[in-house]
Amino acid sequence: MKPKDKKDLEIMQRMAELTQPIDRQIMMCDDANEVLMLASAMLTTAIRIFDEQITEEGRNHILMSYVTE
């Protein structure tokens, strides 16, 4: 994704900063099964966060937009 303006660049930089701990956790995984366990836990947590912040309907809208792209 390319930033369209300064605000987009700031958002992308902040997102990169927030995902650094996730990248470190991935590197700590010993094998593919542990990577999948981490991904499953992250997905479960992401769904809970979406539901709490933007409701189940908002979550479904976001997830469906990934499917239809």
N, CA, C and O of each residue as an XYZ file, in Angstrom:
276
protein
N       0.843     -1.178      0.000
C       0.000      0.000      0.000
C       0.889      1.241      0.000
O       1.802      1.363      0.816
N       0.615      2.149     -0.913
C       1.368      3.387     -0.991
C       0.584      4.501     -0.303
O      -0.632      4.601     -0.463
N       1.283      5.334      0.462
C       0.579      6.454      1.101
C       0.143      7.483      0.068
O       0.899      7.820     -0.843
N      -1.081      7.979      0.217
C      -1.615      8.970     -0.710
C      -1.274     10.384     -0.258
O      -1.122     11.289     -1.078
N      -1.155     10.563      1.049
C      -0.817     11.874      1.584
C      -0.093     11.707      2.918
O       0.204     10.591      3.345
N       0.179     12.821      3.557
C       0.940     12.789      4.813
C       0.207     11.988      5.893
O       0.832     11.239      6.643
N      -1.095     12.145      5.971
C      -1.888     11.428      6.985
C      -1.798      9.920      6.763
O      -1.638      9.163      7.720
N      -1.901      9.477      5.505
C      -1.760      8.050      5.200
C      -0.389      7.544      5.620
O      -0.272      6.454      6.178
N       0.650      8.333      5.354
C       2.005      7.946      5.732
C       2.124      7.800      7.241
O       2.742      6.854      7.728
N       1.538      8.729      7.981
C       1.564      8.663      9.443
C       0.845      7.422      9.946
O       1.310      6.762     10.875
N      -0.277      7.110      9.339
C      -1.042      5.927      9.736
C      -0.237      4.659      9.457
O      -0.166      3.761     10.296
N       0.362      4.596      8.285
C       1.156      3.418      7.929
C       2.364      3.254      8.859
O       2.709      2.134      9.238
N       2.996      4.355      9.220
C       4.128      4.285     10.143
C       3.676      3.808     11.515
O       4.357      2.999     12.144
N       2.540      4.298     11.982
C       2.021      3.875     13.291
C       1.627      2.400     13.265
O       1.873      1.676     14.230
N       1.025      1.955     12.179
C       0.661      0.543     12.066
C       1.906     -0.335     12.077
O       1.905     -1.396     12.701
N       2.955      0.086     11.404
C       4.208     -0.665     11.398
C       4.783     -0.741     12.810
O       5.296     -1.781     13.222
N       4.696      0.351     13.540
C       5.179      0.377     14.925
C       4.373     -0.585     15.803
O       4.936     -1.316     16.618
N       3.059     -0.574     15.625
C       2.199     -1.434     16.439
C       2.386     -2.918     16.137
O       2.162     -3.757     17.009
N       2.790     -3.250     14.924
C       2.945     -4.661     14.565
C       4.333     -5.223     14.899
O       4.555     -6.426     14.762
N       5.256     -4.383     15.328
C       6.592     -4.884     15.679
C       6.557     -5.998     16.728
O       7.272     -6.987     16.571
N       5.757     -5.877     17.790
C       5.711     -6.986     18.757
C       5.198     -8.289     18.130
O       5.636     -9.376     18.506
N       4.281     -8.173     17.186
C       3.773     -9.368     16.509
C       4.883    -10.019     15.696
O       5.034    -11.241     15.712
N       5.657     -9.209     14.991
C       6.775     -9.745     14.216
C       7.774    -10.462     15.114
O       8.320    -11.501     14.744
N       8.011     -9.899     16.300
C       8.934    -10.563     17.246
C       8.372    -11.905     17.709
O       9.111    -12.880     17.845
N       7.069    -11.950     17.950
C       6.447    -13.210     18.375
C       6.543    -14.265     17.277
O       6.775    -15.439     17.563
N       6.369    -13.857     16.038
C       6.487    -14.799     14.923
C       7.889    -15.384     14.883
O       8.061    -16.585     14.675
N       8.886    -14.539     15.079
C      10.271    -15.021     15.055
C      10.570    -15.981     16.203
O      11.494    -16.788     16.111
N       9.793    -15.897     17.283
C      10.002    -16.792     18.426
C       9.376    -18.170     18.209
O       9.670    -19.104     18.956
N       8.525    -18.306     17.206
C       7.877    -19.590     16.939
C       8.912    -20.582     16.418
O       9.763    -20.244     15.595
N       8.817    -21.821     16.919
C       9.782    -22.856     16.564
C       9.434    -23.596     15.283
O      10.317    -24.140     14.619
N       8.159    -23.622     14.933
C       7.769    -24.369     13.738
C       6.443    -23.834     13.196
O       5.848    -22.918     13.763
N       6.003    -24.415     12.106
C       4.784    -23.957     11.438
C       3.561    -24.093     12.335
O       2.655    -23.262     12.278
N       3.528    -25.131     13.161
C       2.378    -25.307     14.054
C       2.270    -24.149     15.045
O       1.168    -23.682     15.332
N       3.390    -23.690     15.564
C       3.358    -22.562     16.493
C       2.952    -21.275     15.787
O       2.258    -20.440     16.367
N       3.380    -21.111     14.543
C       2.961    -19.930     13.768
C       1.449    -19.967     13.576
O       0.788    -18.936     13.702
N       0.896    -21.134     13.275
C      -0.550    -21.257     13.103
C      -1.294    -21.044     14.417
O      -2.380    -20.463     14.422
N      -0.729    -21.503     15.524
C      -1.342    -21.264     16.834
C      -1.383    -19.762     17.116
O      -2.396    -19.245     17.588
N      -0.289    -19.066     16.829
C      -0.244    -17.623     17.028
C      -1.260    -16.925     16.136
O      -1.978    -16.034     16.589
N      -1.324    -17.326     14.870
C      -2.278    -16.718     13.937
C      -3.713    -16.924     14.414
O      -4.534    -16.012     14.320
N      -4.016    -18.105     14.918
C      -5.359    -18.390     15.416
C      -5.692    -17.505     16.609
O      -6.789    -16.953     16.691
N      -4.749    -17.370     17.528
C      -4.969    -16.514     18.702
C      -5.139    -15.058     18.282
O      -5.975    -14.341     18.833
N      -4.350    -14.626     17.310
C      -4.452    -13.245     16.829
C      -5.791    -13.000     16.144
O      -6.398    -11.946     16.332
N      -6.254    -13.959     15.357
C      -7.533    -13.815     14.672
C      -8.680    -13.730     15.679
O      -9.576    -12.896     15.540
N      -8.647    -14.588     16.682
C      -9.672    -14.565     17.722
C      -9.680    -13.216     18.437
O     -10.740    -12.648     18.696
N      -8.502    -12.717     18.749
C      -8.393    -11.424     19.422
C      -8.848    -10.298     18.494
O      -9.542     -9.382     18.936
N      -8.471    -10.350     17.226
C      -8.874     -9.313     16.274
C     -10.402     -9.258     16.147
O     -10.983     -8.174     16.101
N     -11.035    -10.405     16.092
C     -12.502    -10.452     15.996
C     -13.124     -9.810     17.231
O     -14.072     -9.033     17.118
N     -12.589    -10.134     18.416
C     -13.111     -9.541     19.653
C     -12.933     -8.019     19.644
O     -13.844     -7.285     20.026
N     -11.760     -7.548     19.207
C     -11.501     -6.105     19.153
C     -12.477     -5.423     18.192
O     -13.076     -4.404     18.538
N     -12.640     -5.978     16.992
C     -13.589     -5.399     16.035
C     -14.987     -5.337     16.631
O     -15.656     -4.308     16.534
N     -15.437     -6.429     17.248
C     -16.779     -6.471     17.812
C     -16.954     -5.411     18.900
O     -17.998     -4.764     18.981
N     -15.920     -5.237     19.738
C     -16.015     -4.257     20.822
C     -15.945     -2.821     20.313
O     -16.582     -1.935     20.884
N     -15.188     -2.578     19.258
C     -14.969     -1.219     18.784
C     -15.963     -0.771     17.721
O     -16.401      0.379     17.729
N     -16.323     -1.669     16.808
C     -17.189     -1.264     15.692
C     -18.398     -2.183     15.510
O     -19.064     -2.102     14.477
N     -18.690     -3.012     16.427
C     -19.808     -3.947     16.453
C     -19.596     -5.115     15.475
O     -18.749     -5.063     14.583
N     -20.377     -6.139     15.676
C     -20.293     -7.324     14.819
C     -20.588     -6.970     13.361
O     -19.958     -7.506     12.450
N     -21.540     -6.075     13.144
C     -21.877     -5.669     11.776
C     -20.678     -4.989     11.100
O     -20.389     -5.257      9.934
N     -19.993     -4.120     11.823
C     -18.811     -3.466     11.277
C     -17.705     -4.461     10.983
O     -17.024     -4.370      9.962
N     -17.532     -5.417     11.898
C     -16.525     -6.466     11.690
C     -16.831     -7.263     10.432
O     -15.947     -7.509      9.611
N     -18.086     -7.662     10.286
C     -18.469     -8.431      9.101
C     -18.231     -7.640      7.824
O     -17.802     -8.202      6.816
N     -18.508     -6.341      7.859
C     -18.284     -5.491      6.690
C     -16.800     -5.474      6.318
O     -16.455     -5.618      5.145
N     -15.931     -5.301      7.297
C     -14.489     -5.262      7.038
C     -14.013     -6.614      6.502
O     -13.295     -6.665      5.504
N     -14.407     -7.698      7.154
C     -13.935     -9.012      6.719
C     -14.463     -9.367      5.330
O     -13.747     -9.979      4.536
N     -15.696     -8.994      5.030
C     -16.244     -9.270      3.707
C     -15.532     -8.445      2.631
O     -15.411     -8.891      1.490
N     -15.063     -7.252      2.985
C     -14.347     -6.438      2.003
C     -13.028     -7.112      1.610
O     -12.567     -6.940      0.481
N     -12.419     -7.871      2.514
C     -11.224     -8.623      2.178
C     -11.549     -9.776      1.229
O     -10.778    -10.083      0.320
N     -12.682    -10.399      1.450
C     -13.080    -11.541      0.637
C     -13.418    -11.113     -0.791
O     -13.110    -11.827     -1.745
N     -14.046     -9.956     -0.936
C     -14.522     -9.522     -2.234
C     -13.496     -8.735     -3.047
O     -13.754     -8.407     -4.205
N     -12.346     -8.427     -2.465
C     -11.320     -7.669     -3.224
C     -10.655     -8.518     -4.243
O      -9.776     -8.044     -4.963
